[in-house]
């Protein structure tokens, strides 16, 4: 995977591990749990896991700011809230590497220019495809949108389930976690913040 130079990227001084080395590591883990990695059903498992991990953590090879470089100014002066609700999130917690599953709601207040709607979801995707805490994920999305769009304000809410506490540990299967981060007018003007929260609470 190509490493993109970006302050949000993984430290490039960290030596990379080859695919072969990673496959061997997965094979050792299979042995560690008490299985036979040479059993017919498991022979190809290290390779499959490697391929899956490349997909799970592809955000380390992506630059989130590149998704926001193309903007549009022909919007007749539109300057009100742009809100995208229910962006699906599939991430992994950095403490147990267990899945985080949920949704993100993202809004911004344009400053003369807007960005394609798919770019909001792509920004969420880049950061979610890394080892994360939900708190940091929420802030990374907000900070990147605020800076990349030169927006008057940004709001991000994430509502997610963490399998590190639903499948292990306290095993609270119905527990969800909600995080919010507000910037600019969303932070300083409660009328914007309240409208955002009302919109994302509306199920219609």
C-alpha positions, -999 to 999 in steps of 0.1 A, spaced: 0 0 0 13 35 -9 19 58 20 6 93 14 25 122 30 1 139 54 2 150 90 -28 127 97 -9 98 82 9 70 100 45 79 108 66 70 77 96 62 99 78 30 110 93 2 90 67 -16 69 60 -53 72 58 -74 40 27 -93 30 46 -126 36 56 -115 71 21 -106 79 8 -139 66 33 -157 89 21 -137 118 -15 -146 112 -5 -182 109 12 -180 143 -20 -166 158 -40 -195 144 -15 -219 161 -17 -198 193 -55 -202 196 -50 -239 194 -58 -246 158 -39 -263 130 -30 -237 103 -24 -266 79 -59 -279 82 -77 -278 49 -102 -251 59 -74 -229 74 -46 -232 48 -57 -201 29 -69 -182 60 -38 -161 66 -39 -149 30 -77 -141 33 -71 -123 66 -43 -102 51 -66 -92 22 -94 -83 47 -70 -62 68 -59 -43 38 -96 -33 33 -103 -27 70 -73 -4 74 -70 12 39 -74 46 55 -36 46 64 -29 48 26 -54 75 19 -52 113 22 -84 127 36 -77 163 24 -75 152 -12 -112 144 -11 -120 180 -4 -99 198 -30 -126 201 -57 -153 225 -47 -181 243 -65 -190 280 -64 -220 281 -87 -246 277 -60 -263 311 -61 -249 322 -28 -262 292 -8 -249 296 27 -272 275 50 -265 242 66 -255 212 44 -263 180 64 -256 144 55 -273 119 79 -267 82 85 -233 77 70 -225 41 79 -193 36 98 -172 4 101 -141 9 121 -119 -10 146 -110 1 182 -73 6 188 -75 -11 222 -88 -46 212 -90 -43 174 -127 -51 177 -152 -37 153 -170 -4 158 -203 -2 139 -225 28 136 -235 60 118 -221 95 114 -241 127 109 -221 155 93 -230 191 86 -211 222 75 -219 259 68 -205 268 34 -182 297 29 -190 307 -7 -183 272 -20 -197 237 -15 -182 202 -20 -197 171 -37 -219 152 -13 -200 120 -17 -169 137 -4 -184 141 30 -189 103 32 -155 97 18 -139 118 45 -157 97 71 -146 66 54 -109 75 53 -106 81 90 -129 51 100 -106 27 81 -79 31 108 -75 19 143 -96 44 163 -112 57 194 -146 72 186 -137 105 202 -107 110 180 -126 98 149 -153 124 155 -127 152 159 -106 141 129 -136 143 106 -147 177 120 -112 193 118 -106 180 83 -139 193 70 -135 227 87 -100 233 73 -105 216 39 -137 235 32 -128 268 49 -163 264 64 -181 288 87 -189 258 109 -189 220 112 -209 196 133 -202 158 136 -221 133 156 -213 95 157 -236 69 173 -218 35 174 -217 1 190 -183 -12 202 -179 -49 200 -150 -47 225 -178 -41 251 -207 -60 236 -189 -93 228 -163 -93 256 -156 -75 289 -188 -61 304 -209 -77 275 -235 -50 273 -251 -60 240 -274 -30 236 -250 -3 247 -242 25 221 -218 54 224 -226 89 211 -199 116 205 -203 151 192 -179 178 180 -189 213 170 -167 240 154 -172 276 143 -209 287 143 -221 253 154 -201 258 186 -206 295 191 -243 298 181 -267 274 198 -294 280 172 -273 262 146 -263 235 170 -299 229 182 -311 228 146 -285 202 137 -294 180 167 -331 183 159 -325 173 123 -305 142 131 -331 132 157 -358 132 131 -362 97 117 -381 108 86 
